[in-house]
Amino acid sequence: MSKITLHYLDKSRAFRVLWLLEHLGLEYNVVPYVRENNRAPEELKKIHPLGRSPILEIKDEQTGKTKIVTESGYIFQYILENYDQEKILSLKDPEQAEQVQYYLHYAEGSLQPPLLMEYVYSLAAQSPGPFPLSYLVRGVLDKISGAYSRGEVKNQIDYLETEVSKNEGYFVGGQFSAADILLSFPLQMAFLRGFAQAKDYPHIKKWLESITSEKSYSAAKDSAAQYES
Amino acid sequence: MSKITLHYLDKSRAFRVLWLLEHLGLEYNVVPYVRENNRAPEELKKIHPLGRSPILEIKDEQTGKTKIVTESGYIFQYILENYDQEKILSLKDPEQAEQVQYYLHYAEGSLQPPLLMEYVYSLAAQSPGPFPLSYLVRGVLDKISGAYSRGEVKNQIDYLETEVSKNEGYFVGGQFSAADILLSFPLQMAFLRGFAQAKDYPHIKKWLESITSEKSYSAAKDSAAQYES
C-alpha cells in the first residue's frame, strides 16, 4: 500500500488531480497552500525545487520510501499506470488508451501556453496606469496577442470542438476519461476569462456541462472548497 | 514492420525527433515543409488539423493502417515504448525510466512556455517603430517579462543546472537518455537568444557540449541540413 499526499495550491491546476483521485476512489491527504501576491508561496520549494503545484507525494508504506511526482500531465500518467487497474479513466481499448496519453501531453504542451499568454496580457492590460499610457499598453498587448496567441487559442479550441463532436461528446472513445479531466481546466478558464465564447463552441459547452455533472466532480469540489480562499 | 515518416518543418522542434530516430537507428522518411511568414504552411493541416510540426506518420505495413502521432513529448513516449526495446534511451532501471517520462512532460509543459513568452516579447521589442513608441513598447514588455516569464525562465534553468550537476552530467542516471534530447532544444535556444547566459550555467554548458558530440547528433544535423533553409 502507498499513501498519497497532494500538495494543493489554491486557484491552481491542482484541482484536476483532486478530481482524478476522487474519480478513482483513491485515499489521499491534502496539504493546502495559499497564494502570496498571486504566486505560490516559498514553502512549496521545500517539497520540490520548482515550487509549483500540483505536487504528489507518494509514500510506499512497506519500504518507507517517498516519491515526488510533478507536472500535471505526468502526475496523471503516473496515477493511471499505477492505480487505474480497471482502466476506467485510461481506457481499455489500446488505441483509445494511446489517445488519452496523447491528451496528457497536449493539454499542457499545446493548449495551455497560448492561454497563459492571453492571461498575462489581460492582467497587464488591466493594471492601472494614466491614460493614454494604458491605452497605448493595451494597443501593444493587443498587437502581440494578435500576432500569436489569440489566433493560436482559436486554432486550438476549434480543433477541440471538432474532436468532441467526433467522439460522441467526450475527447476519447465516447466515454469519460482522464483526458476530459485534464482538459477541463484550460477550457473552463478560456470561457471564464473571455478568451473564447462558449456560444461559439456548442459541443465543448455541452461536454463541460456533462463532465461537471459527474459525481466525482462534486466530491472534488466539496473537498477543494476548504482549501480555496 | 512499420514505415515511419516525419513531417519536418524547418527551424522547429522537429529536429529533436530526427535526432531520436537517428539515435535508435530507425529507418524513416522525411517530408519537409518551409515556413511562410515565420509560421507553418497551411499544407501541414492536411496531415493534422493543428498544422504544427513535428508530426509522425506511422504506417503498419501489414494492416496498411496509418497512425498520426503529434506533440513532441508524446512522440518521444510513443517511439520509446514501441521502438526502444533495449531501453538505451528510455533507460532500464524503473526509477530512471520514470524520470525520463517525467522530463518528456516537463520540457514542453513547464520549460517551454516562459521561453516562448520571452521569445515573443523579444520579437515584439525588435519590431520597427518610431521612437518613443518603441521605447515605451520595450518598457511595457520589460515589465510583463519581469512580472512573470523572466523570473520563471531563471527558476527553471537554475533547477536544471542542479539536476545536471547531481546526475553526473546528464539529466537522468548519469547517462544519455531521451530526456537529454528533448531538453536540448529549449536550453540551446535559451542561450542562443540570450534569455540565459551559458557562463552562469557551467553544468548545462558542459552537458550541451557533451550531448552534441554524440554521433547521432551529427547524423541528425547532416540529415536536417537539406531541409533547413
Interface residues (C-beta under 8 A of the other chain):
Chain A: P49 L50 G51 R52 V69 T70 E71 S72 G73 Y74 Q77 Y78 E98 Q101 Y102 L104 H105 Y106 E108 G109 S110 Q112 P113 L116 M117 V120 Y121 A124 L133 L136 V137 V140 L141 K143 I144 A147 Y148 S149 N155 Q156 Y159 T162
Chain B: P49 L50 G51 R52 V69 T70 E71 S72 G73 Y74 Q77 Y78 E98 Q101 Y102 L104 H105 Y106 E108 G109 S110 Q112 P113 L116 M117 V120 Y121 A124 L133 L136 V137 V140 L141 K143 I144 A147 Y148 S149 N155 Q156 Y159 T162
